[in-house]
Every structure is written in structure tokens, then in C-alpha cells.
């Protein structure tokens, strides 16, 4: 089973990488980009076959390692 985790900074948290991308896009002539939020995607290959148990395990991974839950939010999708 595969799991895909999307991690993003929470709203209101300064995103300096996103701001750098927004600025660079403007410098390259791409106008009208008013904001950029940058995140990360983590793909996991799991041996677990029970979807409920797999999601529970991945959420535990996010809480303990994959996301800084103080400033980041995450979502989990199983495939």
C-alpha cells in the first residue's frame, strides 16, 4: 500500500521559501502571482494492508517525525 503525505506551513506562518519563489517569478516576468506557499510531499511504501491501520500508522509518523505540527499541517492519502 502507498501513502502520500502533503505537508504545508499553517496559515499565518511566514513562508520565506514561498516568498523567494514569488519574487523570482516576478523577476522572470511572470506577473500577477500575489502569493506562494511552498510545502513538501512524502511518499511512503507500506507493507500494511489494512487501510485504517495504515492511515493510523502514517498519522503517527507525521506527528512524531514527518511534520512539525506546531507550524505545519498535513494530509494523508492512501492508494
N, C-alpha and C positions, 0 to 999 in steps of 0.2 A: 504494500500500500504506500502511496506517496502522500506527503503533506506539503502544502505551500503556506508559508508564514509571511505576511506582509507587516512590516514594522515601520511606523511613521512617528515623527515627533507630534506630541499633542498640540492642539490649537493653543496659541498664546505663548508657546515656547519658541524662542529665537532660533531661526534656521540659517546659520551663516553659509552653509554649503548651497542651500537653495537660493540665497541672495546672490552668491557669487555666480551661479548659473544664470540667474535673471540678468545680472549685469553683463555677463559675457554674451548672452543672446542679443541684448541691445547693441553691444559693440559690433556684433556681426551683421547688424542691420535688421534684425527681427524685432519689429515694433509691436507694441500692444500687449506684451507679456507683463502683466502687472504683479504677478507673484509666482513663486516656485517653492514647492515643498519637496524635499528630497528624502527618500526612505530607502529601505532595503527589502529584498525578497530572499527568503531562505527556503530551499527545497530539501526535504528530508525523505529518504527511502526507509520505510519502516517494515519490520518483519511482522508486526501486529496485524491480524486480520479482522478483528472486531472494531468497527468504526468508532463506537462510543469509547472504547478503551484507548484507541489510538489518539482520538481527539483529547481525551483526558491527559494522556502522556505528553502530547505536544504542548498543551497549555501549561503543564508543569514545567516543561523545558523553557518555555517563554518566560514564565515567572521567575525562574532560577538563573537563566543564562542569556537567552536569546534577545530579550528586550529589557531595557531599563524602564520599568513600569512607573517610575516617578515622573519621567518626562516623555515616555513613548507609549503609544498604544499599538496593539497588534490584532490581527485577524488570522484565523486558521481555516484553510480549505483542504479537505481530503479528496483524493482522487483514486 
